Amino acid sequence: MKITLSRAALLQAIQRCQSIVEKRHTIPILANILLQAEGNKLHVTATDLEVGIRSQAEAQVHSEGSVTVSARKIFDIIKELDPEQDVSLETGDAFVAIRSGRSRFRLSTLAASEYPSMTEDQSQAMISLTGSMLSDMVAATSFAMSSDETRKYLTGTLIEVDDQQMLRLVTTDGHRLALSEVRLEQSVQAGKCIVPRKAIMEIRKLCDECPDQIELSLGDRQIRLVAGSNILTSKLIDARFPVYQDVIPVGNPARAIMARSEFDQVLRRSMIVANEFTHDVRLNFSDKGLEISAHNTEQEEAEEHIAADYSGQEVAIGFNGRYLRDTLGAIRSASVRIELKDELSPVLVCGDDGDGSRYVIMPMRI
């Protein structure tokens, strides 16, 4: 293999693969990326056997071929090269030579034939939408994924398309639930799957880079995203997601509307003296507005009042302040609406702009 290409194009292609490569690995070749030169393209592939990504860059291909090389080392080298100089890669016997301007490097390689292939599953549902839309949906829900590996089915995101052509992303960790949905413009076969956290975060990155049209394919065992010149595939979590519809409260009689940024600022200040383990805060809703308070075992206290348009009986309810702040951080509207029933029932939180995102938070006993 012998190719020449711009430093920017090579760096971008390699950079996309960096977060896929495992820092700790038991199979040496998984620390490498696969470089394949053919036609007028350089294809760069990375995989950890669960998630895989293939990116490409325009290149002058003097001779075709393929090789694997340390992802970390080649990235660190290309990153430090002169941005104005093109880069040439040429393979030799168990090494690759890198040249750019006056710089010369030589890295050891492993055979491309030993690199795991990116298999593609038969798709169950093919969805076409904009990258910016999918990125917004991931941003609105990803914070509520669980980190508890004993409940693997909660560590990912449920992606589903129903019979009404609604695309829905749902996450929960058992204490809170985040849901974002949008109506698709085309007819898509109904389907659903649980996508692992790592793949979800990579999907968001690719969608941020490619805000225009993308294609998302849901299969029985795999998800596939085509975003510009990048293809991402991921195995799915083989489990049953909880029946989330049962925990979304319907018809909560009390309702409060307040300014999102002011609410978040008061929560941030109150949590300075909240219990450092439970992060509990107390919200007292009344026709006078919203009173927010917190205290800890050292008898330290915080108490503030903000204006709120509240209708309903007076309710005092406790929450994990972090869960509230995470939710407020995902809402983009200027106002936030909280619908509640009593001090023990889950509350429904959403922006006041009808953007298709809803959040459920379980209260704490206070």
C-alpha positions as CSV (number, residue, x, y, z in Angstrom):
1,M,0.0,0.0,0.0
2,K,1.2,3.5,-0.9
3,I,-1.0,6.6,-0.6
4,T,-0.8,10.4,-0.3
5,L,-3.5,12.5,1.2
6,S,-4.0,15.7,3.1
7,R,-3.2,15.8,6.8
8,A,-6.6,17.2,7.7
9,A,-8.5,14.4,5.9
10,L,-6.4,11.7,7.5
11,L,-6.6,13.2,11.0
12,Q,-10.4,13.5,10.8
13,A,-10.8,9.9,9.6
14,I,-8.5,8.5,12.3
15,Q,-10.0,10.8,15.0
16,R,-13.5,9.4,14.4
17,C,-12.2,5.9,15.2
18,Q,-10.3,6.9,18.4
19,S,-13.1,6.5,20.9
20,I,-14.1,3.1,19.5
21,V,-10.7,1.6,20.2
22,E,-10.5,0.1,23.7
23,K,-7.8,1.5,25.9
24,R,-7.6,-1.9,27.7
25,H,-7.7,-4.9,25.5
26,T,-6.9,-8.6,25.7
27,I,-6.7,-9.0,21.9
28,P,-3.7,-7.0,20.6
29,I,-5.1,-6.3,17.2
30,L,-8.1,-4.5,18.7
31,A,-5.7,-1.7,19.7
32,N,-5.1,-1.1,16.0
33,I,-7.1,0.5,13.3
34,L,-7.5,-1.0,9.8
35,L,-6.3,1.1,6.9
36,Q,-7.5,0.0,3.4
37,A,-6.5,1.8,0.2
38,E,-8.6,1.2,-2.9
39,G,-9.7,3.3,-5.8
40,N,-9.2,6.9,-4.7
41,K,-10.2,6.3,-1.1
42,L,-8.5,5.4,2.2
43,H,-11.0,3.5,4.4
44,V,-10.3,3.6,8.2
45,T,-12.0,1.0,10.4
46,A,-12.0,0.5,14.2
47,T,-13.9,-2.0,16.3
48,D,-14.1,-3.4,19.8
49,L,-16.2,-6.4,18.6
50,E,-19.3,-4.7,19.9
51,V,-19.2,-1.3,18.1
52,G,-17.5,-0.7,14.8
53,I,-17.0,2.4,12.6
54,R,-15.7,2.8,9.1
55,S,-14.7,6.3,7.8
56,Q,-13.1,7.3,4.6
57,A,-10.9,10.0,3.1
58,E,-10.0,11.1,-0.4
59,A,-6.5,10.0,-1.3
60,Q,-4.1,9.5,-4.1
61,V,-3.7,5.7,-4.2
62,H,-0.4,4.8,-5.8
63,S,-0.8,1.2,-4.9
64,E,-3.7,-0.5,-3.1
65,G,-3.4,-2.6,0.0
66,S,-4.4,-2.9,3.6
67,V,-2.7,-3.0,7.0
68,T,-3.4,-2.4,10.7
69,V,-1.5,0.0,12.9
70,S,-1.7,1.3,16.5
71,A,-4.6,3.7,16.7
72,R,-3.1,5.7,19.5
73,K,0.3,6.1,18.0
74,I,-0.8,7.0,14.4
75,F,-3.3,9.5,15.8
76,D,-0.7,11.1,18.1
77,I,1.7,11.4,15.1
78,I,-0.7,12.8,12.6
79,K,-2.0,15.3,15.1
80,E,1.4,16.8,15.6
81,L,2.3,17.0,11.9
82,D,2.4,20.3,9.9
83,P,-1.2,21.0,8.8
84,E,0.1,22.5,5.5
85,Q,1.9,19.3,4.4
86,D,0.4,16.3,2.8
87,V,1.0,12.9,4.4
88,S,2.2,9.7,2.7
89,L,1.8,6.2,4.0
90,E,3.7,3.3,2.6
91,T,3.7,-0.3,3.9
92,G,6.8,-2.5,4.2
93,D,7.5,-5.8,5.8
94,A,5.6,-5.6,9.1
95,F,5.8,-1.8,9.3
96,V,4.3,1.4,7.8
97,A,6.3,4.4,6.9
98,I,4.8,7.8,7.5
99,R,6.2,10.9,5.7
100,S,5.2,14.5,5.9
101,G,7.5,17.4,5.0
102,R,10.7,16.7,6.9
103,S,9.1,14.3,9.3
104,R,9.7,10.5,9.1
105,F,8.1,7.8,11.2
106,R,8.0,4.1,11.1
107,L,5.4,2.1,13.0
108,S,5.0,-1.7,13.4
109,T,1.9,-3.3,11.9
110,L,-0.2,-6.4,12.1
111,A,-1.7,-8.2,9.2
112,A,-5.1,-6.9,7.9
113,S,-6.3,-10.4,7.4
114,E,-6.4,-10.9,11.2
115,Y,-8.6,-7.8,11.8
116,P,-12.3,-8.6,12.7
117,S,-14.7,-7.8,9.9
118,M,-17.7,-5.5,10.3
119,T,-20.7,-7.8,9.7
120,E,-24.0,-6.3,8.6
121,D,-27.3,-7.7,9.8
122,Q,-30.5,-7.7,7.8
123,S,-32.4,-4.5,8.7
124,Q,-35.8,-4.6,10.3
125,A,-36.6,-0.9,9.9
126,M,-34.9,1.7,7.7
127,I,-35.3,5.2,9.0
128,S,-34.3,8.4,7.2
129,L,-34.1,11.6,9.1
130,T,-31.7,14.5,9.8
131,G,-28.6,14.1,11.9
132,S,-29.4,17.2,13.9
133,M,-32.8,15.7,14.8
134,L,-31.4,12.4,16.0
135,S,-28.6,14.2,17.9
136,D,-31.2,16.4,19.7
137,M,-33.1,13.2,20.7
138,V,-30.0,11.5,22.0
139,A,-29.0,14.7,24.0
140,A,-32.5,14.8,25.4
141,T,-32.4,11.2,26.8
142,S,-28.9,9.8,27.1
143,F,-28.3,11.2,30.6
144,A,-30.9,8.9,32.1
145,M,-29.1,5.6,31.0
146,S,-28.1,3.5,34.0
147,S,-24.5,2.7,34.9
148,D,-25.5,-0.5,36.8
149,E,-24.1,-3.4,34.8
150,T,-26.1,-5.9,36.8
151,R,-29.2,-4.5,34.9
152,K,-27.7,-4.5,31.4
153,Y,-31.0,-3.7,29.8
154,L,-31.0,-0.3,31.5
155,T,-27.5,0.7,30.4
156,G,-28.6,1.5,26.8
157,T,-31.3,3.4,24.9
158,L,-34.5,1.9,23.6
159,I,-35.0,3.0,20.0
160,E,-38.5,2.1,18.6
161,V,-40.8,2.9,15.8
162,D,-44.4,2.3,16.4
163,D,-47.4,1.7,14.0
164,Q,-48.1,5.4,14.0
165,Q,-44.7,6.2,12.5
166,M,-43.4,7.7,15.7
167,L,-39.7,7.4,16.3
168,R,-39.0,7.2,20.1
169,L,-35.9,7.1,22.2
170,V,-36.4,6.1,25.9
171,T,-33.9,5.7,28.7
172,T,-34.3,4.9,32.4
173,D,-32.2,4.0,35.4
174,G,-35.1,3.0,37.6
175,H,-35.3,6.4,39.4
176,R,-36.0,8.6,36.4
177,L,-37.1,8.2,32.8
178,A,-36.4,10.3,29.7
179,L,-38.4,10.0,26.5
180,S,-38.1,11.9,23.2
181,E,-40.2,11.3,20.1
182,V,-40.8,12.6,16.7
183,R,-43.2,11.7,13.8
184,L,-41.4,10.3,10.8
185,E,-42.1,11.7,7.4
186,Q,-42.0,8.3,5.6
187,S,-43.6,4.9,6.2
188,V,-41.3,2.6,8.3
189,Q,-41.9,-0.9,9.5
190,A,-42.4,-1.0,13.3
191,G,-39.5,-2.2,15.3
192,K,-37.4,-1.6,18.4
193,C,-34.1,-2.4,19.9
194,I,-31.8,-1.5,22.9
195,V,-28.6,0.2,21.8
196,P,-25.6,0.2,24.1
197,R,-24.3,3.4,25.7
198,K,-21.1,3.5,23.8
199,A,-22.8,3.2,20.4
200,I,-25.4,5.9,21.4
201,M,-22.7,8.4,22.3
202,E,-20.9,7.6,19.0
203,I,-24.1,8.1,17.1
204,R,-24.5,11.5,18.6
205,K,-21.0,12.5,17.6
206,L,-21.5,11.4,14.0
207,C,-24.9,13.2,13.8
208,D,-23.3,16.4,15.1
209,E,-20.7,16.1,12.3
210,C,-23.4,15.3,9.7
211,P,-26.5,17.4,10.6
212,D,-28.2,16.7,7.2
213,Q,-29.8,13.5,6.0
214,I,-28.7,10.2,7.6
215,E,-30.0,6.6,7.5
216,L,-30.6,4.5,10.6
217,S,-31.3,0.8,10.2
218,L,-32.7,-1.3,13.1
219,G,-32.0,-5.1,12.8
220,D,-32.7,-8.1,15.1
221,R,-29.1,-8.2,16.4
222,Q,-27.5,-5.0,15.1
223,I,-28.1,-1.2,14.5
224,R,-26.5,0.6,11.5
225,L,-26.0,4.3,11.0
226,V,-24.9,5.9,7.7
227,A,-23.9,9.5,8.2
228,G,-22.0,11.1,5.3
229,S,-18.9,9.1,4.6
230,N,-19.2,7.2,7.9
231,I,-20.8,3.9,8.7
232,L,-21.3,2.8,12.3
233,T,-22.6,-0.6,13.4
234,S,-23.3,-1.9,16.8
235,K,-24.5,-5.1,18.4
236,L,-27.7,-4.7,20.5
237,I,-28.4,-5.5,24.1
238,D,-30.3,-8.8,24.0
239,A,-32.9,-8.1,26.7
240,R,-36.4,-6.8,27.2
241,F,-36.8,-3.2,28.0
242,P,-39.3,-2.3,30.9
243,V,-42.8,-1.4,29.9
244,Y,-42.1,2.3,30.2
245,Q,-45.6,3.4,29.3
246,D,-46.8,2.2,32.8
247,V,-44.6,4.6,34.7
248,I,-45.5,7.8,32.8
249,P,-48.1,9.6,34.9
250,V,-51.3,10.6,33.2
251,G,-53.7,13.1,34.6
252,N,-51.6,14.5,37.5
253,P,-53.9,17.2,38.9
254,A,-51.4,19.8,40.1
255,R,-49.3,21.8,37.6
256,A,-46.4,24.3,38.1
257,I,-44.7,26.4,35.4
258,M,-41.5,28.3,36.2
259,A,-38.5,29.8,34.4
260,R,-36.1,27.0,33.7
261,S,-32.8,28.8,34.1
262,E,-33.8,30.4,37.4
263,F,-35.0,27.1,38.8
264,D,-31.7,25.5,37.8
265,Q,-29.6,28.2,39.4
266,V,-31.5,28.0,42.7
267,L,-31.1,24.2,42.7
268,R,-27.4,24.5,42.0
269,R,-27.0,26.9,45.0
270,S,-29.2,24.8,47.3
271,M,-27.3,21.6,46.6
272,I,-24.1,23.2,48.0
273,V,-25.5,22.3,51.5
274,A,-27.5,19.3,50.5
275,N,-26.5,15.8,51.7
276,E,-23.5,14.9,49.7
277,F,-24.7,11.3,49.2
278,T,-28.4,11.6,48.6
279,H,-28.4,15.2,47.1
280,D,-31.9,15.6,48.4
281,V,-33.8,18.9,48.1
282,R,-37.3,19.8,49.2
283,L,-39.8,21.5,46.9
284,N,-42.8,23.1,48.4
285,F,-45.4,24.1,45.8
286,S,-48.2,26.5,46.8
287,D,-50.2,29.4,45.3
288,K,-47.4,31.7,46.5
289,G,-44.9,30.0,44.2
290,L,-42.1,27.4,44.7
291,E,-39.9,27.2,47.8
292,I,-36.7,25.2,47.5
293,S,-34.8,24.1,50.5
294,A,-31.9,21.7,51.5
295,H,-30.0,20.8,54.6
296,N,-27.3,18.3,55.8
297,T,-26.3,16.4,58.9
298,E,-24.1,19.4,60.0
299,Q,-27.3,21.5,60.4
300,E,-26.4,23.6,57.4
301,E,-29.4,24.9,55.5
302,A,-30.4,26.7,52.3
303,E,-33.8,28.1,51.4
304,E,-35.0,30.1,48.4
305,H,-38.2,31.2,46.8
306,I,-39.0,31.6,43.1
307,A,-42.0,32.6,41.2
308,A,-44.1,29.8,39.8
309,D,-47.6,29.7,38.2
310,Y,-49.1,26.9,40.3
311,S,-52.5,25.4,40.2
312,G,-53.4,22.6,42.7
313,Q,-53.2,21.8,46.4
314,E,-50.1,22.6,48.4
315,V,-47.5,19.8,48.1
316,A,-44.1,19.3,49.7
317,I,-42.0,16.8,47.8
318,G,-38.4,15.6,47.9
319,F,-36.1,14.9,45.0
320,N,-32.5,14.0,44.2
321,G,-31.3,17.4,43.1
322,R,-29.0,15.9,40.5
323,Y,-31.8,14.2,38.7
324,L,-33.7,17.5,38.6
325,R,-30.7,19.4,37.3
326,D,-29.9,16.7,34.6
327,T,-33.5,17.0,33.4
328,L,-33.4,20.8,33.3
329,G,-30.1,20.6,31.4
330,A,-31.8,18.5,28.7
331,I,-34.8,20.9,28.3
332,R,-34.2,23.7,25.9
333,S,-37.3,25.9,26.4
334,A,-37.3,29.0,28.6
335,S,-40.0,27.6,30.8
336,V,-40.4,24.2,32.4
337,R,-43.7,22.5,33.5
338,I,-44.0,20.0,36.4
339,E,-47.1,18.0,36.8
340,L,-47.6,16.3,40.2
341,K,-50.1,14.4,42.3
342,D,-48.7,14.0,45.8
343,E,-45.4,13.7,47.7
344,L,-45.0,9.9,46.9
345,S,-46.1,9.8,43.2
346,P,-43.8,10.3,40.2
347,V,-43.9,13.7,38.6
348,L,-43.9,14.5,34.9
349,V,-41.5,17.2,33.7
350,C,-41.4,18.7,30.3
351,G,-40.4,21.9,28.4
352,D,-43.2,24.4,27.8
353,D,-42.6,24.3,24.0
354,G,-44.0,20.9,23.1
355,D,-40.7,19.6,21.6
356,G,-41.7,15.9,22.1
357,S,-39.6,15.2,25.2
358,R,-41.0,14.1,28.5
359,Y,-39.3,13.2,31.8
360,V,-40.5,11.2,34.8
361,I,-38.7,11.5,38.2
362,M,-39.5,9.4,41.2
363,P,-39.7,11.4,44.5
364,M,-37.7,10.8,47.7
365,R,-39.1,10.4,51.1
366,I,-38.4,13.6,53.2
